[in-house]
Amino acid sequence: MIRGIYTAAAALRAAAIHQGRLAQNLANLETTGFKQVLTAREAYELQRLGLHRLGDSVRLGTVGGLESGLLVPPAIVDFSQGDMKVTERPLDVAIEGPGFFRVQTPEGERYTRDGSFHRDAQGRLVTGDGYFVLGDDGQPITLPPGLLTIGRQGTLYVDGVQVGQLGLATFPDLAALVPESGNLFRGEGAQPMDPATIQVRQGYLEGSNVDENAQVVEMMRILRLYEASQRSLQVQDNTLREALNVGSVT
């Protein structure tokens, strides 16, 4: 009976975790280059197919030596391509296909798909949060005054003169990337991209890959699971109360 209470409570917590992930996806529906976290149903399917380790999951609750039987898969990021949006801003850049922009933060090098760049007061190329955009040499990119043109392979030209090359990275194992705040990722094993495989588009931004309809449907499903677990917890609580009353002395 106590085990049933713990299991129902763990199910409530699991549903709350999933709802939090879905809410984060929906909150970033219009965030440039945002990559959604897979829904619970998709994450469980990957786990069933053995495409990520069971040990990566969060186990919710034990009762003595018994487990509650509930696992929450880790936050698995969907790196599929978002829609391309035309902006016609010369400092907006989108990556077609794989790859990440390299940026320098106070915590070290990070990676992003958000190519909404700006020039700072010193002419350096920076992200919307003010982080330096790195070139292929790993150094911040400085742009002289003039008309900026960015080639399909990420080559930077000002008034027709080459002034640098965007630093783009790829990862053999995208599962090793960890999402951080500010639409950034951190990870080990970054490799420079072959210039022949780079496809960037100036005057475009990559939109979020969040499917709004799928997120809302999943939120409703998780809500029903939450309500069912809540009713189960109430039944277990009432049953325990009645059992205690049977043994009480009046």
N, C-alpha and C positions, 0 to 999 in steps of 0.2 A: 504493500500500500504506500509506504513511504517512498519506495522506488518509483511508483507511478507519479507521485507528486514531483519528485526531482526530474523525471523524464518530461512531464508536461511543462515544468518551469524552464528546462533546457530548451524545449521546442519554442517557447515564447522568446527566449533570448536569441535563438538562431534566426527566428523570423525578423526580429528587430535588427539584427546585423544585416540580413539580406535587404530589408527595406532601406537601411542607411546607404547601402551601395547603390540601390536604384535611385534614391533621392539625389545622390551625388551625380549620377549620370544625367538625370533630368535637369539639374541645376547648371550643367555645363553643355546644354543642348546647343547653345550659340557660341561656345568657346572655340576659338580658332585652333585647329589641330588636336582637339581633345580626343583621347582614346577611351572608350567606355570599358567598364568592368563587366564581364559577362554575367548574365542573369544566373540565378541559382540553378535553374533547370539545365542550362548549357554547361555550367561548371560541374554539376553532378554527372552529366553525360561524359565529359572529358575524364572525370575520375573513374567512371565505370569502364571506359575504354582503356584505362591505364596510361593516359597521356600526361598525367602528373601524379606524383607519388602520394599515397594515402597519408604518409607521415607529414606532408605539408599542411594537412587540414587541422583545424582547431577542434579539439574534442571537448564537448561541453558537459561537464558534470560527472561525478561518480557518486555512488552510494556504497560506502564501505569498499569492498573489493570489486564491486560490480560497476560496469560502465552504464551510463544512461542510454547508450546506443546512438547518440546523435553526433554527427560530424558536420562541420561547416567548411566547405572547400575554401582555399585561399582566394584572395582577390585576383582573378585571372584577367589580364588586360587583353582586349581585342584590338589588334594592331591593323585591322583592315583599313583600306583607304577611305577617307572622307570625300565628300563632293568638293569639286573645285569651284571657287567663287571669284568672279572677275571684279577687281577693284580699280585697276589701271593706275594704282600708286606704284611708282618706280621702286620703292623700298619694300614692297610686299612680295614675298617669294614663297612658292609652294613646291613641295617635292612630289613628283609623280613616281610611284613605286616605293621601294624600300629606302631607308636612310633617315638620318636625323641631323639637324643642325647642332654643331658643337658650340656651347656657350660657357663662359667663365663666371662662376658665382663665388661668393666668399667661402663656400664649403668645398670648392673644387669644381672640376669640369662636370657639366651636366649636358643633357641631350633633350631636344624638343622638336616637335613638328610645327610649332607655331612660328611662321616666318613673317610676322608683322613687325618689321624692324624700323628703326629710326636712327638719325644722326644725333649725337650729343654735341655739346658746345665745342668739343675738340675735334669734331668730325669723325669720331669713332662710331662704328656700327653697333647698335645696342638693341636689346629686346625691349618689349613694352615695360618690363620690370627694371630696366636699366642695366642688365647683365651684358657683358661684352660678347659679341659674336666673334668666334674664332675662325681664322683662316686655315688653309691646309698645313701651314707651318706651326699651328698651335698658338699663334699670337693674335691679339685683338686686331681687327681690321680697321684701318684708318682710311677714310675717303677724302681726297682733296675736293675743293669746290668744283662744280660742273655737273653735266648731265650724266647720270648713272645708267649704264646698260648692263644687264646680267645675261650671259649666254646660257644656253641649255645645259652646259656642263658646269655651271656655277662660276664661270670666269667673270670677274668684275672689270668693267671698263668705265672710265670717266672721260668724256669728250673723245671717245674712240681709242683711248690709250689704256692698256691693261694695267690695273693697279693692284690686283690681288685675286685670290681664289677662295670661294667659300669652303670652309672645312666641314665636310660631311662624313658621318661615321655610320657603320653598319655593325650588326651583332650576329654571330653565328647562332646564338640562342636568345631569342627575344624574351623568353621566360625569366632570364636573369635580370631583366630591367625592373627596377622598383620605382613606382610612381611617387612623386613628391609634389608639394604644393607649387603653385605657379605654373602648372602644365609642364613640369620638368620630369625627367627620368634620370636616375643614377644607375650605374652598372659597371661591371668589369668586362674586359675582353673586347673593348671597342676596336674596330679595324677601319682604316681609311678606305673609302670607296674608290673603286677603279673609275677614273674620269670617263671612261667609255660607257659606263653603266649609269652615270648620273643623269637625271632628267629633272631639271628645275624649270619653273615658269615664273617669269617676272610679271608683276601686275595681277597676280592671283594669290588667293589664300585657300588653304585646305580647311574645309569645315569640319565640325565634329562628326564622328561616325555613329552617334547615338540614334537609334531607331525609337522615336518617341512613342509610337503605337505599341511596339513590343514592350517597352518599359512600363507603360500604363497597364497593359494586360497582366504583366508579371506582378506588378504592385497589387492588383486586385486579387490575384491568386495567393500571394503571400498574406494578404489581409485575411482572406478566408481561412488559411492555415492557422493564422494567429488566433482568430476567433474560435476555431475548433479546439486549439490547445488550451485556450482560456476556459472553455466549457469543461474540458477534461479535467483541468486543475480544480474547478469548482466541484465537480462530481467527486473527485478523490478527497477533497477537503470535507465535503458533507458525509461521505462514507466513513472517514476517520472519526469525525465528530460523533456519529451515531454509534460507532464501535466503542468509543470511550464512554458514551452515556450508558451503554449496556452494562458495563462493568462498574458503574458508579454506585455508591451507597447513598441512599436517601435517608 
